[in-house]
Amino acid sequence: MFLRLANQHREFVKDLVMSLQALATVLERRGYEAACYTCGDQMNSANFMVSLAPNHLIRFLVSDYGITWTELRDDRELMKLEGAEAIGQLQELADLLKVQLQSNANVLVG
């Protein structure tokens, strides 16, 4: 049972890392300063960062040791979340981006 759970966790982290890489790419294309760094090709950890505005930075770390969302403004930590709460905050960022993309598409079409 524990080996199965360990494998599931590794797959979960790998999926999360790939999603962070994709999110960074989309944000870069939208004009944000964004990056996702990984160590090697194992996809077992990542450091995702995006600057939403001047002096407003989001950092999302994922590894076998945990998951952390940190929001900084003017080099001061505003919020730090871990685990499921951190992933929930990341989903809010992705949803916000999705709404922006849809509204831009509607402007182009309409």
C-alpha positions as CSV (number, residue, x, y, z in Angstrom):
1,M,0.0,0.0,0.0
2,F,2.7,2.5,0.9
3,L,4.7,1.9,-2.3
4,R,1.5,2.6,-4.3
5,L,0.9,5.8,-2.4
6,A,4.5,6.9,-2.9
7,N,4.2,6.3,-6.7
8,Q,0.9,8.2,-6.7
9,H,2.6,11.1,-4.9
10,R,5.4,11.1,-7.4
11,E,3.0,11.2,-10.3
12,F,1.0,14.0,-8.6
13,V,4.2,16.1,-8.2
14,K,5.1,15.4,-11.8
15,D,1.7,16.5,-13.1
16,L,1.9,19.6,-10.9
17,V,5.3,20.5,-12.3
18,M,4.2,20.1,-15.9
19,S,1.1,22.3,-15.2
20,L,3.4,25.0,-13.6
21,Q,5.6,24.9,-16.7
22,A,2.6,25.4,-18.9
23,L,1.2,28.2,-16.8
24,A,4.5,30.0,-16.9
25,T,4.6,29.7,-20.7
26,V,1.1,31.2,-21.0
27,L,1.8,34.0,-18.5
28,E,5.0,34.9,-20.5
29,R,3.0,35.0,-23.7
30,R,0.6,37.4,-22.0
31,G,3.4,39.7,-21.1
32,Y,4.1,38.8,-17.5
33,E,7.5,38.0,-16.2
34,A,7.1,34.4,-15.3
35,A,9.4,31.3,-15.0
36,C,9.3,27.8,-13.9
37,Y,12.6,26.2,-12.9
38,T,13.1,22.4,-12.4
39,C,16.0,20.4,-11.3
40,G,17.0,17.9,-13.9
41,D,14.5,15.9,-16.0
42,Q,13.0,13.9,-13.1
43,M,10.1,16.5,-12.8
44,N,10.1,16.0,-9.0
45,S,10.4,19.6,-8.0
46,A,9.8,23.1,-9.4
47,N,10.1,26.7,-8.5
48,F,7.4,28.8,-10.3
49,M,7.6,32.6,-10.1
50,V,5.5,35.3,-11.7
51,S,5.5,39.1,-11.3
52,L,1.9,40.3,-11.4
53,A,2.8,43.9,-11.1
54,P,5.8,46.0,-10.2
55,N,7.0,44.8,-6.8
56,H,4.3,42.1,-6.6
57,L,5.7,38.5,-6.8
58,I,4.1,35.1,-6.5
59,R,6.4,32.1,-5.8
60,F,5.1,28.5,-5.8
61,L,7.4,25.8,-4.8
62,V,6.7,22.1,-5.2
63,S,8.8,19.1,-4.2
64,D,8.6,15.8,-2.3
65,Y,8.9,17.9,0.9
66,G,5.9,20.0,0.3
67,I,4.0,22.6,-1.6
68,T,4.2,26.3,-0.8
69,W,2.6,29.5,-2.2
70,T,4.2,32.8,-1.2
71,E,3.0,36.2,-2.2
72,L,5.3,39.2,-1.8
73,R,4.8,42.9,-2.3
74,D,7.6,45.4,-1.9
75,D,9.8,42.5,-0.7
76,R,7.4,41.8,2.2
77,E,5.6,38.5,2.6
78,L,1.9,39.1,2.3
79,M,0.7,35.5,2.4
80,K,2.2,32.1,2.7
81,L,0.1,28.9,2.1
82,E,1.0,25.3,2.1
83,G,-0.5,22.1,0.7
84,A,-4.1,22.1,-0.6
85,E,-4.5,25.8,0.3
86,A,-1.5,26.6,-1.9
87,I,-2.9,24.6,-4.8
88,G,-6.3,26.3,-4.4
89,Q,-4.6,29.7,-4.6
90,L,-2.7,28.6,-7.8
91,Q,-6.1,27.5,-9.2
92,E,-7.4,31.1,-8.5
93,L,-4.5,32.5,-10.5
94,A,-5.2,30.1,-13.4
95,D,-8.9,30.9,-13.3
96,L,-8.1,34.7,-13.4
97,L,-5.9,34.1,-16.4
98,K,-8.6,32.1,-18.1
99,V,-11.2,34.9,-17.6
100,Q,-8.7,37.4,-19.1
101,L,-8.1,35.2,-22.1
102,Q,-11.8,34.7,-22.7
103,S,-12.6,38.4,-22.4
104,N,-9.8,39.2,-24.9
105,A,-11.1,36.6,-27.3
106,N,-14.6,38.1,-27.0
107,V,-13.2,41.6,-27.8
108,L,-11.4,40.3,-30.9
109,V,-14.5,38.4,-32.1
110,G,-17.1,41.0,-31.2
